[in-house]
Amino acid sequence: MYSYYMLGYAFYYAGDMAQALPWFERLLEIEPNFPEIQARVREIRRAPPRRTS
């Protein structure tokens, strides 16, 4: 569980929300009552997609 948390935040703080989201979602499958991660997932899903070009 801790590794999903750390990987999610590593990608999150690097600005790579597309990579952070699956790690946070997996963490919520294991620990569904995790308000901090629930908030991160909502934040990422609401954010407009970033253009890479």
Short mmCIF file of the C-alpha atoms (twelve columns), coordinates in Angstrom:
data_MODEL
# 
_entry.id   MODEL 
# 
loop_
_atom_site.group_PDB 
_atom_site.id 
_atom_site.type_symbol 
_atom_site.label_atom_id 
_atom_site.label_alt_id 
_atom_site.label_comp_id 
_atom_site.label_asym_id 
_atom_site.label_seq_id 
_atom_site.Cartn_x 
_atom_site.Cartn_y 
_atom_site.Cartn_z 
_atom_site.pdbx_PDB_model_num 
ATOM 1  C CA . MET A 1  0.000   0.000  0.000   1 
ATOM 2  C CA . TYR A 2  2.793   2.423  0.902   1 
ATOM 3  C CA . SER A 3  4.472   1.882  -2.467  1 
ATOM 4  C CA . TYR A 4  1.282   2.883  -4.340  1 
ATOM 5  C CA . TYR A 5  1.096   6.020  -2.203  1 
ATOM 6  C CA . MET A 6  4.725   6.927  -2.882  1 
ATOM 7  C CA . LEU A 7  4.583   6.184  -6.606  1 
ATOM 8  C CA . GLY A 8  1.379   8.162  -6.983  1 
ATOM 9  C CA . TYR A 9  2.894   11.169 -5.266  1 
ATOM 10 C CA . ALA A 10 6.176   10.849 -7.170  1 
ATOM 11 C CA . PHE A 11 4.291   11.228 -10.440 1 
ATOM 12 C CA . TYR A 12 1.921   13.824 -8.958  1 
ATOM 13 C CA . TYR A 13 4.724   16.124 -7.814  1 
ATOM 14 C CA . ALA A 14 6.547   15.605 -11.117 1 
ATOM 15 C CA . GLY A 15 3.414   16.952 -12.804 1 
ATOM 16 C CA . ASP A 16 2.555   13.670 -14.528 1 
ATOM 17 C CA . MET A 17 -1.076  13.274 -13.518 1 
ATOM 18 C CA . ALA A 18 -1.734  10.591 -16.144 1 
ATOM 19 C CA . GLN A 19 0.806   8.359  -14.409 1 
ATOM 20 C CA . ALA A 20 -0.204  9.347  -10.875 1 
ATOM 21 C CA . LEU A 21 -3.879  8.515  -11.298 1 
ATOM 22 C CA . PRO A 22 -3.585  4.716  -11.716 1 
ATOM 23 C CA . TRP A 23 -1.424  4.431  -8.603  1 
ATOM 24 C CA . PHE A 24 -3.889  6.434  -6.542  1 
ATOM 25 C CA . GLU A 25 -6.809  4.430  -7.934  1 
ATOM 26 C CA . ARG A 26 -5.086  1.172  -7.045  1 
ATOM 27 C CA . LEU A 27 -4.487  2.463  -3.531  1 
ATOM 28 C CA . LEU A 28 -8.202  3.231  -3.202  1 
ATOM 29 C CA . GLU A 29 -9.039  -0.331 -4.264  1 
ATOM 30 C CA . ILE A 30 -7.009  -1.550 -1.299  1 
ATOM 31 C CA . GLU A 31 -7.966  1.214  1.140   1 
ATOM 32 C CA . PRO A 32 -11.231 2.813  -0.041  1 
ATOM 33 C CA . ASN A 33 -11.615 5.075  3.000   1 
ATOM 34 C CA . PHE A 34 -8.551  7.271  2.403   1 
ATOM 35 C CA . PRO A 35 -9.803  10.881 2.189   1 
ATOM 36 C CA . GLU A 36 -6.463  12.368 1.147   1 
ATOM 37 C CA . ILE A 37 -6.185  10.079 -1.862  1 
ATOM 38 C CA . GLN A 38 -9.878  10.430 -2.699  1 
ATOM 39 C CA . ALA A 39 -9.280  14.182 -2.911  1 
ATOM 40 C CA . ARG A 40 -6.226  13.723 -5.155  1 
ATOM 41 C CA . VAL A 41 -8.169  11.476 -7.531  1 
ATOM 42 C CA . ARG A 42 -11.012 14.018 -7.738  1 
ATOM 43 C CA . GLU A 43 -8.497  16.802 -8.350  1 
ATOM 44 C CA . ILE A 44 -6.749  14.904 -11.145 1 
ATOM 45 C CA . ARG A 45 -10.003 13.892 -12.815 1 
ATOM 46 C CA . ARG A 46 -11.289 17.494 -12.768 1 
ATOM 47 C CA . ALA A 47 -8.101  19.004 -14.175 1 
ATOM 48 C CA . PRO A 48 -8.057  19.798 -17.886 1 
ATOM 49 C CA . PRO A 49 -5.767  17.497 -19.876 1 
ATOM 50 C CA . ARG A 50 -2.269  18.827 -20.451 1 
ATOM 51 C CA . ARG A 51 -0.872  19.123 -23.923 1 
ATOM 52 C CA . THR A 52 2.582   17.648 -24.385 1 
ATOM 53 C CA . SER A 53 3.452   19.264 -27.736 1 
# 
